[in-house]
């Protein structure tokens, strides 16, 4: 069938054009609305975020506590090794300060006994640290005042014979962060050194040596009358973590929470 011009059809209203079987559409602009959160949805999201944050902080706190305990336990094992080396060399454990009336196991002479000293003057004893020559020598009077003893056993003595035992360093791996210089009221002009834990309190509010000793947490030591290891020695430390004490000691492998020691 032949198509004539009169057979062509066209809608001129702008919707359809059938000339040549083509088709075009002119659409009018349409306004689209983005979906929005309702108040209930927002509160739900906030609540979920809060729960997740609580779980995260709690988990991080537990991880941090375990890290403190692992580090302190490793330090205790290091000290135990040094103490046993000392005993093998001298036949007895390092002396403590318990002979001094009213003494505290916090103020012990483990640093000087395990790392060694030299007596600079046999007539007027004065003890120099082998580990830290910059530390002022301790006079015999100050040693007596601080530790309740007249001197140190692990000590080079002037004028001693060749057969005399030489002072040794039984803790060669001790790090600077594991010691501190401390001035005791018994000898204010003669600072001493203590072996401490590198983890600190770790709570900054925990200050076993007094208000001015932030972050200083010494190892406690008792070899003259140990209550937990008769015939041996007691070695322990308290860590205060998130307000709770954690006792790490050589008589119990389990960490003891909120122990009065």
C-alpha positions as CSV (number, residue, x, y, z in Angstrom):
1,X,0.0,0.0,0.0
2,X,1.4,3.4,-0.9
3,X,1.5,6.0,1.7
4,X,0.6,9.4,0.7
5,X,1.2,12.7,2.4
6,X,-2.3,12.7,3.7
7,X,-1.8,9.3,5.4
8,X,1.1,10.7,7.6
9,X,-0.1,11.5,11.1
10,X,1.4,13.8,13.7
11,X,0.6,14.8,17.2
12,X,1.7,18.4,17.5
13,X,0.9,18.8,21.2
14,X,4.6,17.9,21.9
15,X,4.0,14.2,23.0
16,X,4.5,12.1,19.9
17,X,6.0,12.4,16.4
18,X,5.3,9.4,14.2
19,X,7.0,10.7,11.1
20,X,9.5,8.1,9.9
21,X,8.3,5.9,12.8
22,X,10.3,8.0,15.2
23,X,9.1,8.9,18.7
24,X,10.2,11.7,21.1
25,X,9.0,12.7,24.5
26,X,9.6,16.0,26.3
27,X,9.4,15.4,30.0
28,X,8.7,18.1,32.5
29,X,11.1,18.5,35.5
30,X,10.3,16.3,38.5
31,X,11.2,17.2,42.1
32,X,12.8,14.2,44.0
33,X,12.9,14.1,47.8
34,X,16.0,12.4,49.5
35,X,15.1,10.0,52.3
36,X,15.8,11.5,55.8
37,X,16.4,9.8,59.1
38,X,13.6,10.0,61.6
39,X,14.3,10.9,65.2
40,X,13.9,7.3,66.3
41,X,16.3,6.1,63.7
42,X,18.9,8.7,64.8
43,X,18.5,7.7,68.5
44,X,18.9,4.1,67.5
45,X,22.1,4.8,65.7
46,X,23.5,6.8,68.6
47,X,22.6,4.0,71.0
48,X,24.4,1.4,68.8
49,X,27.5,3.6,68.6
50,X,27.5,4.1,72.4
51,X,27.3,0.3,73.0
52,X,30.1,-0.4,70.5
53,X,32.2,2.3,72.1
54,X,31.7,0.8,75.6
55,X,32.7,-2.6,74.3
56,X,35.8,-1.1,72.6
57,X,37.0,0.9,75.7
58,X,36.4,-2.1,77.9
59,X,38.4,-4.4,75.6
60,X,41.2,-1.8,75.4
61,X,41.3,-1.6,79.2
62,X,41.6,-5.3,79.6
63,X,44.4,-5.4,76.9
64,X,46.3,-2.6,78.7
65,X,46.0,-4.3,82.1
66,X,47.3,-7.6,80.7
67,X,50.2,-5.7,79.1
68,X,51.1,-4.0,82.4
69,X,51.0,-7.4,84.2
70,X,53.1,-9.2,81.5
71,X,55.8,-6.5,81.6
72,X,56.0,-6.5,85.4
73,X,56.0,-10.3,85.6
74,X,58.9,-10.3,83.1
75,X,60.8,-7.8,85.2
76,X,60.2,-10.0,88.3
77,X,61.6,-13.0,86.5
78,X,64.7,-10.9,85.6
79,X,65.2,-9.9,89.2
80,X,64.7,-13.5,90.4
81,X,67.5,-14.6,88.0
82,X,69.8,-12.0,89.3
83,X,69.0,-12.9,92.9
84,X,69.7,-16.6,92.3
85,X,73.0,-15.7,90.6
86,X,73.9,-13.6,93.6
87,X,73.2,-16.6,95.9
88,X,75.3,-18.9,93.7
89,X,78.2,-16.5,94.1
90,X,77.9,-15.6,97.8
91,X,76.0,-18.5,99.3
92,X,73.2,-16.4,100.6
93,X,70.5,-14.1,99.2
94,X,71.1,-10.3,99.0
95,X,70.5,-8.7,102.4
96,X,67.5,-6.5,102.9
97,X,66.8,-3.5,105.1
98,X,64.5,-5.2,107.6
99,X,67.1,-4.9,110.4
100,X,66.3,-1.2,110.5
101,X,63.5,-0.4,113.0
102,X,60.4,0.7,111.2
103,X,61.9,0.1,107.8
104,X,59.8,-0.5,104.7
105,X,60.5,-3.2,102.1
106,X,60.1,-0.3,99.5
107,X,63.5,1.1,100.6
108,X,65.7,-1.9,100.0
109,X,69.3,-2.1,98.8
110,X,68.7,-4.5,95.9
111,X,70.2,-2.1,93.4
112,X,73.5,-1.8,95.1
113,X,73.7,-5.5,96.0
114,X,72.8,-6.8,92.6
115,X,74.8,-4.3,90.5
116,X,77.8,-4.0,92.7
117,X,79.7,-1.2,94.6
118,X,83.3,-0.2,95.4
119,X,84.4,0.9,98.8
120,X,86.6,3.9,98.0
121,X,88.2,4.2,101.5
122,X,88.7,1.3,103.9
123,X,89.3,3.7,106.8
124,X,86.3,5.9,106.1
125,X,84.0,3.7,104.1
126,X,82.3,5.3,101.1
127,X,80.5,3.2,98.6
128,X,80.4,4.0,94.9
129,X,78.0,2.4,92.5
130,X,79.6,0.3,89.7
131,X,76.6,0.7,87.5
132,X,76.3,4.5,87.8
133,X,79.5,6.3,88.6
134,X,77.7,9.7,88.4
135,X,75.8,8.7,91.6
136,X,77.4,10.4,94.6
137,X,79.2,7.8,96.9
138,X,77.2,6.8,99.9
139,X,78.9,7.2,103.2
140,X,78.7,4.4,105.8
141,X,76.6,6.6,108.0
142,X,74.1,7.2,105.2
143,X,74.0,3.5,104.3
144,X,73.2,2.8,107.9
145,X,70.6,5.5,108.1
146,X,68.8,4.4,104.9
147,X,69.2,0.6,104.9
148,X,70.1,-0.3,108.4
149,X,73.4,-2.0,107.4
150,X,77.0,-0.9,107.6
151,X,77.9,-1.6,104.0
152,X,77.3,-3.9,101.0
153,X,78.3,-7.5,100.5
154,X,78.7,-7.3,96.7
155,X,81.6,-4.8,97.0
156,X,85.1,-4.3,95.9
157,X,87.2,-3.6,98.9
158,X,90.5,-1.5,98.7
159,X,93.6,-3.4,99.7
160,X,91.9,-6.9,99.6
161,X,93.9,-9.8,98.3
162,X,93.6,-11.4,94.9
163,X,91.5,-14.2,96.3
164,X,88.8,-11.8,97.6
165,X,85.6,-12.0,95.6
166,X,85.2,-9.1,93.1
167,X,81.9,-7.2,92.9
168,X,79.8,-8.4,90.0
169,X,76.8,-7.1,88.1
170,X,74.1,-9.7,88.4
171,X,71.6,-7.7,86.4
172,X,73.4,-6.8,83.2
173,X,70.1,-6.4,81.3
174,X,68.6,-3.8,83.6
175,X,67.2,-0.9,81.7
176,X,67.4,2.8,82.8
177,X,63.6,2.8,83.0
178,X,63.9,0.2,85.8
179,X,65.8,2.4,88.2
180,X,65.3,5.8,89.8
181,X,67.2,8.2,91.9
182,X,65.4,8.9,95.2
183,X,66.3,11.1,98.1
184,X,65.3,9.6,101.5
185,X,64.5,11.7,104.5
186,X,67.0,9.7,106.5
187,X,69.8,10.9,104.2
188,X,68.6,14.1,102.4
189,X,72.0,15.0,101.1
190,X,72.8,11.5,99.7
191,X,70.4,10.3,96.9
192,X,70.1,6.6,96.5
193,X,69.0,4.4,93.6
194,X,66.1,2.0,93.7
195,X,65.0,-0.8,91.3
196,X,61.5,0.1,90.2
197,X,59.0,-1.3,87.6
198,X,59.1,0.4,84.2
199,X,55.3,0.4,84.0
200,X,55.1,2.9,86.9
201,X,52.0,3.0,89.1
202,X,50.7,2.8,86.5
203,X,47.8,5.0,87.8
204,X,49.3,8.4,88.4
205,X,47.4,8.6,91.7
206,X,49.3,5.6,93.1
207,X,52.4,6.9,94.9
208,X,53.8,4.4,97.4
209,X,56.8,6.6,98.2
210,X,54.8,9.7,98.9
211,X,53.1,12.6,97.2
212,X,56.2,13.8,95.4
213,X,57.1,10.4,93.9
214,X,54.8,10.2,90.9
215,X,55.4,7.2,88.7
216,X,58.0,5.6,91.1
217,X,56.9,2.1,92.1
218,X,59.8,0.2,93.7
219,X,60.1,-3.6,94.0
220,X,59.5,-4.8,97.6
221,X,62.1,-7.3,98.9
222,X,62.4,-9.3,102.2
223,X,65.1,-11.9,102.7
224,X,65.7,-11.7,106.5
225,X,62.2,-12.8,107.6
226,X,60.1,-13.7,104.5
227,X,56.6,-14.7,105.5
228,X,55.6,-16.4,102.2
229,X,58.8,-18.1,101.2
230,X,60.5,-19.3,104.4
231,X,64.2,-19.9,103.8
232,X,64.1,-17.9,100.6
233,X,62.9,-14.4,100.0
234,X,59.7,-12.5,99.2
235,X,59.7,-10.3,96.1
236,X,56.6,-8.4,95.1
237,X,55.1,-5.3,93.6
238,X,51.7,-3.6,93.6
239,X,50.2,-2.2,90.4
240,X,47.3,0.1,90.6
241,X,45.3,-0.2,87.4
242,X,42.0,1.7,87.1
243,X,41.8,2.2,90.8
244,X,42.3,-1.5,91.7
245,X,45.6,-3.0,93.1
246,X,47.1,-6.0,91.3
247,X,49.7,-7.9,93.4
248,X,52.5,-9.6,91.4
249,X,54.7,-11.7,93.7
250,X,57.1,-14.7,93.7
251,X,54.9,-16.8,96.0
252,X,51.8,-17.0,93.8
253,X,51.6,-17.2,90.1
254,X,48.1,-15.7,90.0
255,X,47.7,-11.9,90.1
256,X,45.9,-11.0,93.3
257,X,43.3,-8.3,93.0
258,X,42.8,-5.7,95.9
259,X,45.4,-7.4,98.1
260,X,46.3,-5.3,101.2
261,X,50.1,-5.7,100.6
